[in-house]
Amino acid sequence: MSRAAVEQAARSWLKLALGINDQQVILARPKGPRPPLPYLTLRVSALDGKATEDERVDGLSGADPTATIQGERTATVEIQGYGAGCYSWFEAMELSLSKAAIRTQLDTDAVTFVALGAVQDLAQLVDTGFEERWSRDYECRYRVSSSAETLTYLTDVGVDAHVSRYFGDPSPWNPDLSFTP
């Protein structure tokens, strides 16, 4: 999943969860215009962290066996809220992750979000007063998959079905013994 896809999934979640518009959820960039307060910025600070061991999934394409490698990856999404009242947005974000409409949207985007730590107060002095500012990191989990690779059949396998005894056998099987209940 690309950085842009993670950013888009996060923006979709935040807009749906908070009922805010595109101008109130912007990407955190060093330069650029800022909307009127309150608003959120989001930044993907880490991408493609390996969450679990990759797995091989066997399948069939017609009559041919195939193998696909799948894995789970993580991205860290930092969300900052600016302006009075934005703290309540963070509480609403967390609660929204259990709502059916949000789950449907996240399933469509093939991601999940999990809060990392608590909401942090980052208020700062701006001009002549303090600007409310809050921050929380979320882990975004998503799956990646390779393209299917066609496998080769084994053509001949020899099997020796006769075993009478092996070296070091402490009690070899005696075919002359019988069991009567």
C-alpha positions, 0 to 999 in steps of 0.5 A: 500500500502506498503512502498516498493510499494510507493518507487517503484511508486516514482522511476518509476515516476522519471525515466520516467519523467527525463529520468534517470536510476536506479543508479541515483534514489536511496533510502535514507539509512544511509549507502551505496554507492552513485552513481556519481553526479548528482543523486536523493535520495528518502525517504518515511517519513510518510505512511498510513496517512488518507486523507479522511473518509473511505466509505462503498461500497455496491455490489453483489457477485452473488445474495449475498449482499456485503460491502467493506470499501475503503479509501484514504491514503497518504504518504510523499515522500522526494526527494533530488537532489545532484550535479550540474544541479539537480535543473532543475530536480525538475522543470521537475518533477513538469511539468511532472505530467501533461504529458499523459505518466506520468499520464498513469504510475501513473494510472497504479501504482494507485498513485498520487503525489502532491508537498508540498511547494517549492524546498529548497536549502540545499547546504553544504560544502563537503571536500573543496567546496560546493555540490549543494543539493536540496529537495522537499517533495511530497504527494503520495495519494493512495486508500486502500480497505478491502476484501468484506464482505458478508451481511445477508438479512433481512428475515421478515419486518412487515409494518403497512400501516394504519395511521389515526392520530398521537399524537399532529397532528395539522391538521389531514388528513380528508378523507372526503375532496375532491379537485376540481380544 
